[in-house]
Amino acid sequence: MKEVIKQQNLSNEFYTTEKCYITELSNTPDDPDASIALARVEPGITTRWHRLTGTVERYYVVNGRGRVEVGKLPPQEVNAGDVVLIPPMCRQRITNTGSEDLVFLAICTPRFSNDVCEDIEDNLT
């Protein structure tokens, strides 16, 4: 990896099958150790249950209110400034419980790639 300053284009947001919007802030092969994405969940929306193989994910809540469900922990309320640690293969989803967009950074190590994400919504009882 070389030193670099990345100018962001926040209009590159895309919608995922997980039911949230993502803007990749830093996710390139020349920095394989980590990725950073800006995630946005609209009011009233719950993302699909999913887990990441071989990847640790951290949520840093930037704006809004939500309820996060991680692994076997009971659902917990999250607000701006909260951090959620999600080990590999740990089921996860988040609900926007507020009236404005829930915005958080999703920081993955190693960097996120689509092949590590497994939708498990239909496999849970």
C-alpha positions as CSV (number, residue, x, y, z in Angstrom):
1,M,0.0,0.0,0.0
2,K,1.1,3.5,-0.7
3,E,0.1,6.7,0.9
4,V,-2.8,8.3,-0.8
5,I,-5.7,10.7,-0.1
6,K,-8.9,9.6,-1.6
7,Q,-11.4,12.2,-2.7
8,Q,-14.9,10.8,-2.2
9,N,-17.8,10.9,-4.6
10,L,-20.8,10.2,-2.4
11,S,-23.1,10.0,-5.4
12,N,-21.7,6.5,-6.1
13,E,-24.2,5.0,-3.6
14,F,-25.9,1.8,-4.6
15,Y,-28.7,-0.3,-3.2
16,T,-28.0,-3.9,-2.0
17,T,-30.2,-7.0,-1.8
18,E,-29.5,-6.7,2.0
19,K,-32.0,-3.7,1.8
20,C,-29.6,-0.9,2.5
21,Y,-27.6,1.7,0.5
22,I,-23.8,1.5,0.4
23,T,-21.1,3.9,-0.7
24,E,-17.6,2.3,-0.8
25,L,-15.2,4.8,0.7
26,S,-12.1,2.6,0.6
27,N,-12.1,-0.9,-0.8
28,T,-9.4,-1.7,-3.2
29,P,-7.0,-4.6,-3.9
30,D,-4.0,-2.4,-3.1
31,D,-5.3,-2.2,0.5
32,P,-6.4,-5.8,1.3
33,D,-6.2,-5.4,5.1
34,A,-9.4,-3.3,5.5
35,S,-12.3,-1.6,3.8
36,I,-14.6,1.2,4.8
37,A,-18.2,1.7,3.5
38,L,-20.8,4.2,4.4
39,A,-24.1,2.4,4.9
40,R,-27.6,4.0,5.0
41,V,-30.8,2.3,6.1
42,E,-34.1,4.1,5.5
43,P,-36.6,4.6,8.4
44,G,-38.6,1.5,9.2
45,I,-36.3,-0.8,7.2
46,T,-34.7,-4.0,8.7
47,T,-31.8,-5.4,6.7
48,R,-31.7,-9.1,5.9
49,W,-30.0,-11.5,8.2
50,H,-26.5,-12.2,6.9
51,R,-23.0,-13.1,8.0
52,L,-19.5,-12.7,6.7
53,T,-17.0,-15.5,6.2
54,G,-13.5,-14.8,7.4
55,T,-14.1,-11.1,7.9
56,V,-14.6,-9.0,11.0
57,E,-17.0,-6.2,10.7
58,R,-17.4,-3.1,12.8
59,Y,-20.3,-0.6,12.7
60,Y,-19.7,2.9,13.8
61,V,-23.0,4.7,14.0
62,V,-22.7,8.2,12.5
63,N,-26.4,9.4,12.5
64,G,-29.8,8.1,13.4
65,R,-31.2,5.4,15.7
66,G,-31.4,1.7,15.3
67,R,-31.8,-1.7,16.8
68,V,-28.9,-4.1,16.0
69,E,-29.1,-7.9,16.3
70,V,-25.8,-9.7,16.4
71,G,-25.1,-13.3,17.1
72,K,-26.9,-14.5,20.3
73,L,-27.0,-11.1,22.0
74,P,-30.4,-9.7,22.7
75,P,-31.4,-6.8,20.3
76,Q,-29.8,-3.6,21.4
77,E,-30.5,0.0,20.6
78,V,-27.7,2.0,18.9
79,N,-27.3,5.7,18.4
80,A,-24.7,8.1,17.0
81,G,-21.2,7.3,18.4
82,D,-21.9,3.6,19.2
83,V,-19.7,0.8,17.9
84,V,-20.8,-2.7,17.1
85,L,-18.2,-5.5,16.9
86,I,-19.2,-8.4,14.7
87,P,-16.9,-11.5,14.5
88,P,-16.7,-13.7,11.4
89,M,-19.7,-16.0,10.8
90,C,-21.8,-14.1,13.3
91,R,-25.4,-13.5,12.1
92,Q,-26.3,-9.8,11.9
93,R,-29.0,-7.4,10.9
94,I,-30.0,-3.8,11.8
95,T,-33.3,-2.0,11.9
96,N,-33.8,1.8,11.5
97,T,-36.1,2.7,14.5
98,G,-35.9,6.4,13.9
99,S,-37.5,9.0,11.6
100,E,-34.4,9.8,9.7
101,D,-31.8,7.7,7.8
102,L,-29.6,5.5,10.0
103,V,-26.1,6.0,8.7
104,F,-23.0,4.0,9.9
105,L,-19.6,3.1,8.8
106,A,-19.0,-0.6,8.0
107,I,-15.3,-1.3,8.6
108,C,-14.2,-4.8,7.5
109,T,-10.9,-6.6,8.1
110,P,-9.8,-8.0,5.8
111,R,-11.5,-5.9,3.2
112,F,-15.0,-6.8,2.2
113,S,-15.8,-8.7,-1.0
114,N,-19.2,-10.0,-2.2
115,D,-18.0,-13.6,-2.0
116,V,-17.7,-13.4,1.9
117,C,-21.3,-12.3,2.4
118,E,-23.9,-15.0,3.0
119,D,-27.6,-14.2,3.1
120,I,-29.1,-16.4,5.8
121,E,-32.5,-14.7,6.0
122,D,-34.4,-17.8,4.8
123,N,-32.3,-20.3,6.9
124,L,-33.3,-18.9,10.3
125,T,-36.2,-20.3,12.3
